[in-house]
Amino acid sequence: MDHIKAIIFDLDNTILNRTSTFEGFSQSLINTYFAHLETTDDILKRIIELDEDGYKDKDVLFNELLHELPWAENPPHAELMEFYGREYVRSAVLMEQAREVVQHLRGKYKTGLITNGKTEIQYGKIDQLGIRDDFDHIIVSEEAGVKKPDPHIFKLALDHFNLSPEQCIYIGDHPVNDVEGAAKVGMSTIWMKVNQPWQDSITTKPLHAIEHLGELKGLL
């Protein structure tokens, strides 16, 4: 690993526990808008199901929720989007050992973060967690004008660090957006196994597949 100079991470379900974060937001939504119901377990399950692990556009998601859920009175769509932007950020939760691992790796490597998403939301979560200064460089797709798995977003990081792809390892949970995307520019990868299943159509294999960030201490 002597040739490796930078470790670059995905954010959601890699550094940030996106599953727990969205569950926290969903519970806040239920507490605010569904206090008139005796039981809300089915509503929580349905919100999480419709969200599709964060890969559904939020405008679409809240339109679906407005039509499907048993609101006492339907709030305006814009009100729900504002509620999401505020409460989702407030619900941000780190993956176990995330900060400890990143700070450990900073002793040996440059550290970066590449995440798809809205600039305000992604930086909001990063700042809520207090991790902005743990990374030497952060790229959010909306402000970059390109998103994973497009190779250009990975090249932006390479250009910033002035490194070749072979000198970087990218770590993320999505087989296509993270593993295949980074591999296409020549980076080695580590797959964080969370919610996204491996796809047989992907021919590039990661260096390692991990289930907990703490495993990186023994690998890097």
N, C-alpha and C positions, 0 to 999 in steps of 0.2 A: 504493500500500500504506500510505499515511499513516493510514488509518482502522483498520488492523489493530493490535490491542493485545496479543493473546495467540496463541501457537502451541502447540497441544495434540497430543500424540503418542499413538499406540498403542505397546505394548511389544513383543510377540512378532512377530518378522520385520519390525520397523520400527526400533526402537532395539536390541533384542536379536536376535542372529542365532539364531533358534529352530531352524533347520535344523541348524546346526553344534552347537548346545547339545544337542539330542536325540541326534544322532549320537554325541557324546561320552559321554552317559549310556548309550546302547545298548552302546557298546564296553566301558564299565565293567561293565555287567551281564553281558556275554559273558565278560569276563576273570574275573569272580567265579564264575559258575555253569556255564560251559561249557568249562572247561580240559580236560575229558576228551575233547574232540573235536579231530580233526586240522585241520579247516577249519570256519570259522564265517561265511564270506561270505554264504551263503544265509540264515543266521539273522539277521544284521545287516539284510539287505535286507527280510526278513519283518517284523521288529520295526518298522522305519520305515514299511513299507506299512500294517500294522495300526493304527498310531498316527494315521493320516489327518491328518498335518500338525498334530497337537495337538488336533484337534477331537473326538476320541473320549474319552469318560469313562474315566479311568484305572482305576477299578474294573473296568470292562468289558474294557479292554485287557489287564490282568494276568490276568483270568480266561481270556481267549483264549490268552494266551501260556502259561499253565500247562497248558492242554489240548493245545496244538499243538507246542510246542518239545520237543526231545529232552533234557530234564533228566536228570542222573544220578540225582537224587532230588528230587521236587517240594518246593520250600520252601513254607511257609505263605503264603497270600495277604497277610496282614498284614505279613509280613517283607519282601515285595516292595514293598509300598506305602511302608514305612519306608525301604527302600533307595532308592526313587525320590525321596522327599522330600529325602533327603540328597545323593545323587549327582547328581541332575538340577540342583539348585541349584549344586553345586560345578562343574558343567560349563558354567556360563553364559559366553557369549561375546558381545561387542558386535558390532554391524554396523560395517563399515569406516567410519571417520571419525565415528561416532555422537557421541562425547563432544565432539569438536572442533566439530561442527556445532551441537549444542545449546548449548554455551557461547558460540559465536559469536552465536547468535540471542538469547541472554539479554542481550546488550548492547543489544538493541533492543525486545524483547518480554517479556512474562510467558511462562513456559513451564509446561505441564501434561502430565500423563500419565494416560490412561484405559485400563485393561486388564481384560479378562475373566480370571477364574481364582480359584484358592484364595488367600486372603490370605497364608498362611504361605509358600506356594511363590512367589508373585509378589514379595512383599517380600524373600524370601530371595534371589531372583535379582537384584533391584535392589541389595541391599546387597552381594552377592557382587561385583557390578560396580562398586560404589562410586559410584553415580550418584544416590542419593536426594536429595542437596543440589543437584543440577543442575536440579531442577524445583521450581517454586513451589508446586505442588499435585499430589498423586497420588491417584487414585481406583482402587480394586480392587473388582471387581464383588461378590465375596462379602461384604466388609464393608459395601458400599453397599446390598446387598439388591436390586440390579437390574443387568442386564448388557446390553451392546451386542447388538443394535441398538436396544434400547428408548430412546426419546428422553430419558427421565427421567435417565439416567446422564450424558448430555451437559449437561442443564440443571443438574445438580449443580455441574458445573465453571463454567458461566456464573454461577450464583449466587455461588459462591466468589469469582470474579474481579470480580463486579458489572459484567459486560459484556453487551452484546447479542450475539446470534449473528453478526451482520454484522461484529463486531469480532474474530472468532476464525477461525483456520484449523485444521482437524483433518487430521492426516496418519496414514494407516494402510494396511495391506496387504490387508485383506479388503473386497471390493466391497460386500457387504451390511452386515456389522457396523460397518465403519468409514466408508466413503464414503456409502452410502445412509443409515445411521443418523444420522450427523452432519448430512447435508444436510436431513433431515426436521425438524431444529430450526432450520434456516436458516444453518448454518455453511457456509463455503466449504471445499473439501477438496482434498487432494493424495493421489493414489493411489500407494502404494509397490508396484511390480510385483515380486513375489517368486514365490510358489508358487500363489497363488489366481487362477484365471482370471476375467476380466471376464464378467459375466452380462448377456446381451442384454435381460433383463427389467428391468434397472435403467435408468431414464430420466434420472436425474440424472447429469450428467457432472462429473468433478473439474476443478479449474482446470488441473492439470497431472498427468501420469503420469511418475514417475521410477523409475529402476532403482538409483540410488545416492544415499545421503543427501547426499553432497557437492554434488549438483546444487542443493540448497536455497540454497546461498550465492549463487548467481546469480539465484535466483527470489525470494528474500525479503530 
